[in-house]
């Protein structure tokens, strides 16, 4: 959509929201997912959730290329991926978007979105040995020490930069324990309509029944990125972290620090991959069961995109980041030239009326009813039909009001840090 039209549309939506005097209720939620085993299936289910649109529930690649749109990039081997406009919520293309897969440490985005608002960053906490007792063997760690005191700010840097499971467990202890934190995360996932997600361990460590999807991780990232502190932490490249308190030979107590670096290679770079222009977060992950997972956000020429990639079959070094970069490149080139195949739905508290495009289906429609029956293993269409454009304005004033309520209640701020990182 050209910039003047986009601005006009936003103004209209916000104006409409101001006139809205009725309460919009969320449609019925999908039933809780069945608990799968720890080993994901080799192929996606024939029927998946249709949250965000019927096409997102189909297996295979979903894209609707209009005339002049670039073809999808070659060499994308991820089991599941999605490209979405972070601001409008339009899904530009997707592949097995609702396939429930192990999320690894990308689940820490949900942990942060749930727990981060509860504690001021200046609050301090002394680590009890029991706080670290549940950290899984082989976990990624930032290096937290028992009986040392850390600020909440320190702990969140440990979560985002080093993906520290030790930092997650300390923050969980502050939040009345791991069990309570898991309950909070599952409840928040339901609020976000991330209905593919089931949390067992708050740090993303492999656990039976712990799943999410590319669609859900993108929803979660979009919610988190509306929080200033979340944006700060996920965009930080390197930072000092408190070390262990020691006594020197004279008996004087000192506590130094050491540098930690963000393990998001599109943000920090590596020997075989450059920092991606415009990147501003979000979170990476890896476990033996999940493979490599990654959700990223980037801005270019005023447009903000979210890309999630889960478990590339190609096992080359930094493959998840390389495939994400290809999808970002395609998304920026394709934006405005493709018809969306779905949308990122708003949270329940800001959801529109039942029946609007992309709204959560009723229980009878969940998982693929007659309207979402898979017709092929892949669906990539091209043409000049205006149906995709019409979708954005179909449904009359009720749709307009619903979208406006979402913008007012879940406003997407375009952070300065994104613009700074997009400059050469």
C-alpha positions in Angstrom: 0.0 0.0 0.0 1.5 3.4 -0.9 2.5 5.5 2.1 -0.2 8.2 1.7 -2.9 5.6 1.5 -1.5 3.7 4.5 -1.4 6.9 6.6 -5.0 7.8 5.6 -6.1 4.3 6.5 -4.5 4.5 9.9 -6.1 7.8 10.7 -9.5 6.5 9.6 -9.1 3.5 11.8 -8.1 5.5 14.9 -10.9 7.9 14.3 -13.4 5.1 14.0 -12.1 3.6 17.2 -12.8 6.9 19.0 -16.4 6.6 17.9 -16.7 2.9 19.0 -18.8 2.7 22.1 -19.6 -1.0 22.1 -17.5 -3.7 23.7 -16.0 -6.2 21.2 -15.7 -9.7 22.5 -13.3 -12.4 21.5 -14.6 -15.3 19.5 -14.5 -18.8 20.9 -11.0 -20.2 21.5 -9.7 -23.4 20.1 -9.5 -26.4 22.4 -6.2 -26.9 24.2 -3.8 -28.9 22.0 -3.2 -32.6 22.7 0.1 -33.2 24.3 2.5 -34.7 21.7 5.6 -36.7 22.3 9.1 -35.1 22.3 9.8 -36.2 18.7 8.0 -34.1 16.1 6.4 -35.9 13.2 8.3 -36.0 9.9 5.4 -34.3 8.0 2.9 -31.6 9.0 -0.7 -32.7 9.9 -3.2 -32.6 7.1 -5.3 -30.3 9.3 -4.0 -27.6 11.5 -5.3 -24.5 13.3 -7.0 -21.9 11.1 -6.3 -19.0 13.5 -5.4 -16.1 11.3 -7.1 -17.5 8.2 -8.0 -20.8 6.5 -5.0 -20.9 4.3 -2.7 -20.8 7.3 -4.1 -24.1 8.3 -3.1 -25.8 5.1 0.2 -27.8 4.9 2.8 -26.6 2.5 3.7 -23.1 1.2 1.0 -20.5 1.1 1.6 -17.4 -1.1 -0.5 -15.3 -3.4 1.8 -13.5 -5.8 0.2 -10.7 -7.8 1.7 -9.4 -11.1 5.2 -8.0 -10.5 5.7 -9.8 -7.2 9.1 -11.6 -6.8 9.1 -15.3 -6.6 9.8 -17.0 -3.3 13.5 -17.5 -2.5 15.0 -20.8 -3.3 16.8 -23.0 -0.7 14.4 -22.5 2.2 14.4 -25.8 4.0 12.8 -24.9 7.3 10.0 -27.2 8.4 7.9 -24.1 9.2 8.2 -20.4 8.5 6.2 -17.2 8.2 6.8 -13.7 6.8 4.4 -11.0 8.2 4.1 -7.3 8.3 4.6 -6.4 12.0 2.5 -3.3 11.8 -0.6 -4.3 9.8 -0.4 -7.9 10.8 -0.7 -9.2 7.2 0.9 -12.5 6.6 2.7 -12.2 3.3 3.6 -15.8 2.9 3.9 -18.9 5.1 4.9 -22.6 5.1 3.2 -24.9 7.6 2.5 -21.9 9.8 0.5 -23.8 12.4 2.7 -26.9 12.6 3.2 -27.5 16.4 6.9 -28.0 16.9 9.4 -27.8 19.8 10.3 -24.1 20.1 13.6 -24.2 22.0 14.7 -20.9 23.4 12.4 -18.8 21.2 9.9 -19.7 23.9 11.8 -17.2 26.1 10.0 -14.5 24.1 6.8 -15.6 25.8 8.5 -15.8 29.1 9.7 -12.2 28.7 6.3 -11.0 27.5 4.7 -12.6 30.5 7.1 -11.8 33.3 9.0 -8.7 32.2 6.3 -6.2 33.2 6.2 -7.6 36.8 9.5 -6.3 38.1 11.2 -2.9 37.7 14.6 -3.2 36.1 16.3 -1.6 39.1 15.0 -4.2 41.6 17.8 -6.4 43.0 17.6 -10.1 44.0 20.1 -12.3 45.8 20.2 -15.8 44.2 19.4 -18.7 46.5 21.0 -22.1 45.5 17.5 -23.5 45.2 16.7 -21.1 42.4 19.2 -22.9 40.1 18.4 -26.4 41.1 16.0 -27.0 38.2 18.3 -25.8 35.4 18.5 -28.7 32.8 21.8 -30.4 32.0 23.6 -28.9 29.0 21.5 -25.6 29.2 22.8 -22.4 27.8 24.0 -20.2 30.8 24.9 -16.6 31.4 27.0 -17.5 34.5 24.8 -16.6 37.5 26.4 -17.5 40.8 24.7 -18.6 44.0 24.4 -16.0 46.8 25.3 -13.2 44.4 23.0 -10.2 43.9 21.8 -9.1 40.5 19.5 -6.4 39.2 16.5 -7.4 37.1 18.1 -5.5 34.3 21.2 -7.8 34.5 18.9 -10.9 34.5 17.0 -9.9 31.4 20.3 -9.2 29.6 21.3 -12.7 30.5 18.0 -14.1 29.1 18.2 -12.2 25.8 21.9 -12.0 25.0 23.1 -15.4 26.2 19.8 -17.2 26.3 20.6 -18.1 29.9 18.4 -20.7 31.4 19.9 -19.8 34.8 18.6 -16.3 34.4 15.2 -17.6 33.5 15.0 -19.8 36.6 16.1 -16.9 38.9 13.4 -14.6 37.4 10.9 -17.5 37.7 11.8 -17.8 41.4 11.1 -14.1 41.8 7.7 -14.9 40.2 6.8 -17.5 42.8 8.4 -20.4 41.1 8.6 -22.3 37.9 5.2 -23.9 38.2 3.5 -20.6 38.7 5.5 -19.1 35.8 4.5 -21.9 33.5 0.8 -21.3 34.4 1.2 -17.6 33.7 2.9 -18.2 30.4 0.2 -20.7 29.2 -2.5 -18.2 30.3 -0.8 -15.4 28.4 -0.5 -17.5 25.3 -4.2 -18.1 25.4 -4.7 -14.3 25.7 -2.6 -13.7 22.7 -4.5 -16.4 20.8 -1.2 -18.3 20.5 -3.2 -21.5 20.7 -0.6 -23.8 19.2 1.6 -23.1 22.2 1.9 -25.3 25.3 4.5 -24.5 27.9 6.1 -27.1 30.2 9.5 -25.4 30.9 9.8 -21.6 30.9 13.2 -21.6 29.3 12.4 -23.7 26.3 14.4 -26.6 27.4 13.2 -29.8 25.7 10.2 -31.2 27.6 7.4 -33.7 26.6 4.4 -31.8 25.3 6.2 -28.4 24.9 5.3 -27.0 21.5 4.6 -23.8 19.6 4.4 -22.8 16.0 5.9 -20.3 13.6 2.6 -18.4 13.7 2.5 -18.3 17.5 6.1 -17.3 17.9 5.4 -14.4 15.5 2.3 -13.3 17.5 4.3 -13.5 20.7 7.2 -11.5 19.2 4.8 -8.8 18.0 3.3 -8.5 21.5 6.7 -8.3 23.2 8.0 -5.7 20.8 5.4 -3.3 21.9 7.2 -3.1 25.3 10.1 -0.7 25.5 12.2 -2.9 27.7 11.6 -5.9 25.6 12.8 -4.0 22.5 15.9 -2.7 24.4 17.0 -6.2 25.6 16.4 -8.0 22.3 18.3 -5.4 20.3 21.3 -5.2 22.6 24.4 -6.5 20.8 26.8 -6.7 23.8 26.8 -5.7 27.5 28.7 -6.1 30.7 27.5 -8.7 33.1 28.3 -8.9 36.8 31.0 -11.4 37.8 31.6 -13.3 41.0 32.5 -11.4 44.2 36.1 -12.1 45.3 38.5 -11.0 47.9 42.0 -9.8 47.0 45.2 -10.6 48.9 44.5 -7.6 51.2 41.1 -8.9 52.0 39.2 -6.3 50.1 36.0 -7.4 48.4 35.7 -6.7 44.7 33.3 -7.7 42.0 34.2 -7.3 38.4 32.2 -7.9 35.2 32.6 -9.7 31.9 31.2 -9.0 28.5 28.3 -11.0 27.0 27.3 -10.9 23.4 24.0 -11.5 21.7 23.8 -15.0 20.1 21.4 -13.7 17.5 23.8 -13.8 14.5 21.7 -11.4 12.3 22.3 -8.8 15.1 25.9 -9.6 16.1 27.3 -11.2 12.9 29.6 -14.2 12.5 32.4 -15.3 10.2 30.0 -16.6 7.6 27.1 -14.1 8.0 26.9 -10.3 8.1 24.7 -8.2 10.4 21.4 -7.9 8.6 20.6 -4.3 7.6 17.7 -3.0 9.7 17.7 -5.9 12.2 16.4 -5.1 15.7 16.0 -8.5 17.5 14.3 -10.9 18.4 15.3 -14.3 19.7 17.1 -17.5 18.6 17.0 -21.0 20.0 18.5 -24.5 19.6 18.0 -27.9 21.2 18.6 -31.4 19.8 14.9 -32.0 19.5 13.9 -28.6 18.1 16.8 -28.0 15.9 17.5 -24.3 15.2 14.6 -21.8 15.7 14.6 -18.1 15.2 12.2 -15.1 15.1 13.6 -11.8 13.8 12.3 -8.3 13.3 13.7 -5.8 10.8 12.9 -2.4 9.4 13.5 -1.1 5.9 12.1 2.1 4.3 9.5 2.5 7.1 8.2 -1.1 6.8 8.7 -3.5 9.7 8.6 -7.2 9.0 8.6 -10.3 11.3 10.1 -13.6 10.1 10.0 -16.9 12.0 12.0 -20.0 10.9 11.8 -23.4 12.6 14.2 -26.3 12.2 15.8 -26.0 8.7 16.5 -29.4 7.2 19.8 -28.1 5.8 22.3 -28.3 8.7 24.9 -25.9 7.6 26.4 -23.4 10.1 24.0 -20.5 10.8 21.5 -21.9 8.3 18.4 -20.6 10.3 19.8 -17.0 10.0 20.7 -17.4 6.3 17.2 -18.6 5.5 15.7 -15.8 7.6 17.7 -13.2 5.7 16.5 -14.6 2.4 12.9 -14.4 3.6 13.4 -10.8 4.9 14.8 -9.9 1.5 11.9 -11.4 -0.2 9.4 -9.8 2.2 10.7 -6.3 1.7 10.7 -6.7 -2.1 7.3 -8.3 -2.1 5.5 -6.0 0.3 2.6 -4.3 -1.5 2.9 -6.7 -4.5 1.4 -9.8 -2.9 -2.0 -10.5 -1.5 -1.9 -11.6 2.1 -2.7 -15.2 2.9 -3.8 -14.5 6.5 -3.2 -12.2 9.4 -1.7 -12.0 12.9 -4.8 -11.9 15.1 -5.1 -9.5 18.0 -5.2 -10.6 21.6 -8.5 -11.7 23.0 -8.9 -8.5 25.0 -8.7 -6.5 21.8 -10.2 -9.0 19.3 -12.8 -8.0 16.8 -16.2 -9.5 16.3 -16.6 -13.1 15.2 -16.6 -13.5 11.4 -14.2 -10.7 10.5 -11.3 -11.8 8.2 -8.7 -13.8 10.1 -10.7 -13.9 13.3 -10.3 -17.0 15.5 -12.7 -19.7 14.2 -15.4 -21.2 16.4 -14.8 -24.6 18.0 -16.7 -26.2 15.1 -14.3 -24.6 12.6 -11.1 -25.3 14.6 -8.5 -27.6 13.0 -10.0 -27.4 9.5 -13.7 -27.8 8.8 -15.3 -27.8 5.4 -14.1 -24.3 4.8 -10.5 -25.1 5.4 -10.1 -28.6 4.0 -6.6 -29.0 2.5 -6.7 -29.1 -1.2 -3.0 -29.5 -2.0 0.4 -29.9 -0.3 1.4 -26.4 -1.4 -0.5 -23.4 -2.7 1.4 -20.6 -4.4 -0.8 -18.5 -6.7 -0.3 -15.5 -8.9 -2.5 -13.3 -10.9 -4.1 -9.8 -11.1 -7.3 -10.4 -9.0 -8.1 -7.6 -6.5 -9.6 -10.1 -4.0 -6.7 -9.8 -1.6 -7.0 -6.0 -1.5 -10.7 -6.1 -1.1 -10.3 -8.4 1.9 -8.8 -5.5 3.8 -12.0 -3.4 3.5 -14.7 -6.2 3.3 -17.2 -6.6 6.0 -18.2 -3.0 6.5 -18.0 -0.8 9.6 -17.8 -3.6 12.1 -14.5 -4.8 10.6 -13.2 -1.3 10.6 -14.1 -0.8 14.2 -12.6 -4.1 15.2 -9.3 -3.2 13.5 -9.3 0.2 15.0 -9.8 -1.1 18.5 -6.8 -3.3 18.0 -4.6 -0.4 16.9 -5.7 1.6 19.9 -5.3 -1.1 22.5 -2.3 -2.9 21.0 -0.5 0.0 19.3 2.6 -0.9 17.3 5.3 1.7 18.1 8.1 2.1 15.5 11.0 2.3 17.9 13.9 4.6 17.3 16.3 1.7 17.8 15.0 0.1 14.7 15.6 3.2 12.6 19.1 3.6 14.0 20.1 0.0 13.0 18.8 0.4 9.5 21.3 3.1 8.7 24.6 2.2 7.0 
